[in-house]
């Protein structure tokens, strides 16, 4: 995919505003990306994605955070 040249081989990739996008799943399946953190403000979207990926892609991380709120980012573990 288009993201391969920019992010392949990186230790951590952060997908901001992930919603229910397939991007994280495709990156995980490719096997050439490190930790993949998926960030969204919608708990509904995140729960859909957790459920959809819990058995096939358990290493994907799903975090509810509003990046406009720096305190929320601190609590989420996002660096």
C-alpha positions, -999 to 999 in steps of 0.1 A, spaced: 0 0 0 9 37 -2 20 38 34 47 11 30 75 35 20 68 58 48 61 34 77 74 -1 70 101 -11 95 91 15 120 89 4 156 55 21 161 28 34 138 0 56 151 -32 56 131 -51 88 141 -89 88 136 -89 52 128 -127 46 129 -134 13 113 -108 16 86 -91 -15 72 -57 2 72 -44 -12 105 -56 -47 96 -38 -45 63 -6 -32 79 -7 -59 105 -13 -86 79 16 -73 58 39 -81 88 64 -53 80 52 -27 106 59 -26 143 33 -18 170 2 -4 155 -17 20 177 -52 30 166 -66 61 181 -102 74 179 -127 94 200 -155 69 193 -157 40 218 -183 25 195 -159 23 166 -131 10 188 -152 -17 202 -162 -29 168 -125 -30 158 -115 -48 190 -141 -74 185 -133 -78 148 -96 -83 155 -92 -98 189 -85 -134 177 -67 -128 144 -48 -96 153 -44 -95 191 -14 -72 190 -33 -42 175 -39 -15 201 -71 4 203 -71 36 223 -100 61 230 -85 95 230 -92 130 218 -58 143 206 -69 178 212 -68 170 250 -32 164 260 -42 150 294 -62 123 277 -31 114 256 -9 112 287 -34 87 303 -36 66 272 1 58 270 6 75 236 41 89 234 
